[in-house]
Amino acid sequence: MTDDIQAKIEALEEQNVRDEQKKGRGGKQRRPKKDESKEKRTELGESLVEKLISIRRVTKVVKGGKNMRFSALVIVGDGKGKVGYANAKAREVPDAIKKAVGKAKKRFIKVPMKFGKTVHHDVNYYKGASRVVIRTAKAGTGVIAGGAMRSMFEATGIHDVVAKSIGTNNSYNVVRATFNALKMTESPRDVAKRRGLAIQDLNHRRKVLSSKKWIDEALG
């Protein structure tokens, strides 16, 4: 149990003691709002991986002068296949991060993973001037990627993958391209459902085609 969660639990216990004391004095206990109680359960029950990618200072020129704020880009995942990203602005850095985390939780997608470790197939995706290449890897390979792509894989829970970012290294475009590439991945079950086939027929067809390709290569 982390120190943050332990501190939150102690704070809740102190709040319960104060509420009980109020009851003993005849005071009315204020019922917590539904949103507040739900937020507490979320903070204590979920273990999310939060990755801060970049913090930028942005300035807006208005009639009365300049309004300076901070823009935060955050990746959030549960380490079990769900991941999301968002960027938000606020006057203070902690507020911008908190706002971005809240938005990222609403954009979660489910990434199908092979054996819970890697992606099912290779993916290429373009976003602006950024191009990402994601390839499946054997067990024990590890995460061969850098920068924002590594953070995205770690938040998703992918442990074996080979990835490359080509073109611009703008973190916003790299994150968007990686996110959309993971969103495009499909499992054999998804492909079979989309094509109206049984998954056994799909696997049999793959084996036949691979054996035919091997024979053609052998015969020249």
N, C-alpha and C positions, 0 to 999 in steps of 0.2 A: 504494500500500500504506500502510495507516494505521500509526501509531506502535505501537498495541496489538498488531497482528498481527506487526509487525517484532520487538517485544520478546519475544513468545511464540516466534517462530522462533529468535531468539538463545538463549533459555533452553533450547529443545529441543536446539540444537547443542551447548551447553555440557554438557548432560546426556549426550549421545552421546559427547563427549570423555571425560567422567568414567567412563562405562561401558567405553570402550576401554582406559583406564588400568587399571581393575580387572581386565580380562581379561589384560593384560600381567603383572600381579602375581600371577596365578593365582587371583584371587578369583572367586567365582561371581556371574554376572550374574543379577539378579532379573528374571524375565519379567514384563512389565506385564500387568495384568489386562485382560480384554477390554473392560470398561466404560471403563477409563481411556484406552486407546488410541482407542476410538471417540469419546470426548469430545474428545480432542485433534484428531482429524480433523474433527470437527464445528466446532470453534472456528476452525480454520485454513481449512477449505474453504468454509463458508457465509458469505454476507454478508447478515445480517439487519438489518432496521430495527427498533430498539427505541424505543418512546415511553413515557415515564413520565407518566401522567395525574395522579395525585394521591398524596400521602403523608399519612396521618393517624395521629395518636397515639391509641391505644385503651387503655383501662384495664379490667382485670377485678378485681372486688372478691372476695377470697377470705377464708377464716377468719384467715389470718395477716397480712393487709394487702391491698395493691394490687399487681397485676402489670401493669406498663406495657410495651406492645409497640407496634410500628409496622406499619401496614397499607399496602401498596403496590398500586396498580392500574396494570398495564402492558399495552401493546399491542405485539405482535410480528408482523412480516410480512417477506416476502422481496422486496416491490416488484414481484412478477410475478403477483399474483393470489391468493397464499396469505396468510392473516391469522388471528390468534388473539388472545385476551385472557385475563387471569387476574388475580386478586388474592390476595395471600398476606400472612401475618403473621410477624414475627420480632422478636427483642429489639433488633436493630440494623437501621438503614435499608439498608445494602448487602446484608445477608442476606435481608431481605424482598424487595428488588428481584430478587436472583438467584433466589430461590424462585419468584417470580411469573413470571419469564421462562421458567423450566423448565416450569412448568405451562402457560403459553401455547403453547409449542411443541407440546404434546400435543393442543391443541385446534384445530389448523390446519384451515381450510376452504378450498376452492377456489372463488373468485368468478369466474364467466364475465364477460369484458369484451369490449366491442365495439371492434374494431381495437386491442385492448390499451390503450385509453385511457379508456373510459367504460363505464357500465352499459348493458345492452340495453334496459331499459324502466324506467318510473317505479315507485317503491315507496313505500307508506305503512305505518308500523308503530307500534304502541303498546306501551309497557312501563311499567307503573305509571302515573304521572302524566306521563310523557314521551311525546311523539309526534314522530317524525322523518319528513320528506318528502325523498325522494331522486329527482332527475330527471336524465335523460340530457341531455347537452349536446354542442354541436358542437366540432370540433377548434379549439383556441386559446382556449377559454373559461376554462380554469384551474379550480382548486378553489375554488368559492364556498361556503365553509362556515367555521365557526369552532369553537374549543374542541376537545372530544374527537372530534367528527365529522371535523374536518380531519386530526387525527392518525391516525384509522382509515383515511381515504382515502390518505394519504401512505404508510402502512405497506403497504396493499394494492397500491399502484401505479396508482391511478386518478388521471389528470391532468386530466380534463375532467368536471365534475359541478357541479350546482346543488343544494344541500341546505339544509334548514332544520330547526331543533329548536324545537318548540312545547311550551309547558308548563314543567315544572320543569327547572332546569339542573343537577340532580344528576348528577355525572359518571358514577356507576355505572349509573344508568338510561339515560343517553344512550348510553353505550358498548354496553350490552346491546341497546338498541333498534336502533342502527346495525348491530351485528353480525348480529342476526337479520334485518334488512332486506336486508343483502347476501347472507345465506344463502338468502333467498327468490328472488333473481334467477335467471332461467333464460335460456339462449341458445336461438335457434331450433332448433338441433340437439336440445337437451334436450326442447323441447316436441314436436317431431316424433317423437322416440323414445317419449315418454310416450303420445302419441295413436296410435301405430302407423302413422304416415304417412311418406312420403319428404319430405325437406326441400325438394325442388323443388315438390311439390304444396302444401306449406305456404306457400311464398313466392308461388306463383301465386294461391292463395286470398286472401292479404293484398292483392295488387295489385288483384284483382277487387273486393274489398270496399271498398278505398279509392277506386277509380274510381267505384263505384256511389254511395258517400257524396258524392263531389264533384258527381255529376250531380244527385242529390236536392237538394243545397244550391243548385245553380244554378237548378233549376226552381222553387225556393221551396216 
